């Protein structure tokens, strides 16, 4: 589930930051910040489905990412996008 939340945040940050080049330029910093994301950093999440598959679990999660909630973690990397939240 944590991976699903972090993946949703990664994709959302990529949408808010208008340039893929800027994301790539700051890739390591963005990855480091995304790794710190927890359930408390998203607006809400909901487990939609769970299935056992090949000895592991597949979990489908709906994640609502709030710019206001994650802004403090990304403000230093992208101050023009997250700095005024």
C-alpha positions in Angstrom: 0.0 0.0 0.0 2.8 2.4 0.8 4.2 1.8 -2.7 0.8 2.7 -4.2 0.7 5.9 -2.2 4.2 6.9 -3.2 3.6 6.1 -6.8 0.5 8.3 -6.8 2.5 11.2 -5.2 5.3 10.7 -7.8 2.8 10.9 -10.7 1.0 13.9 -9.2 4.2 15.8 -8.6 5.0 15.1 -12.2 1.7 16.6 -13.3 2.1 19.8 -11.2 5.7 20.4 -12.3 5.2 21.4 -15.8 8.4 20.1 -17.3 9.7 16.5 -17.4 13.2 17.9 -17.8 12.8 19.7 -14.4 11.7 16.4 -12.8 14.7 14.5 -14.4 17.1 17.3 -13.3 15.9 16.9 -9.7 15.3 13.1 -9.9 17.3 12.1 -6.9 15.9 14.8 -4.7 12.3 14.0 -5.8 12.9 10.2 -5.2 14.3 10.9 -1.8 11.2 13.0 -0.9 8.8 10.6 -2.3 10.3 7.9 -0.1 9.4 9.9 2.9 5.7 10.0 2.0 3.4 8.2 4.4 -0.3 7.8 4.6 -0.5 11.0 6.7 0.8 13.0 3.7 -2.1 12.3 1.4 -5.6 13.7 1.6 -7.1 10.2 1.8 -6.7 6.7 0.5 -9.0 3.8 0.1 -8.2 0.1 -0.4 -10.4 -0.9 -3.4 -9.4 -4.6 -3.7 -6.9 -7.1 -2.4 -6.0 -10.4 -4.0 -3.5 -13.1 -3.2 -1.3 -13.8 -6.2 1.8 -16.0 -6.5 2.3 -16.1 -2.8 2.0 -12.3 -2.4 -0.7 -9.7 -2.2 -1.9 -7.4 -4.9 -3.6 -4.3 -3.5 -5.6 -1.8 -5.5 -5.7 1.6 -3.8 -7.4 4.9 -4.6 -5.2 7.7 -3.5 -6.2 11.4 -3.2 -3.1 13.6 -3.2 -3.5 17.1 -1.8 -1.0 19.7 -3.0 -1.4 21.5 0.3 -0.4 18.3 2.2 2.7 17.4 0.2 3.9 21.0 -0.5 6.2 21.2 2.6 8.1 18.2 1.4 8.6 19.5 -2.2 8.9 23.3 -1.6 12.7 23.3 -1.5 13.0 21.4 -4.8 10.3 23.3 -6.7 9.6 26.5 -4.8 7.7 28.0 -7.7 5.2 25.2 -7.6 5.0 24.3 -3.9 6.5 27.2 -2.1 3.4 29.3 -1.5 1.2 26.6 -0.1 
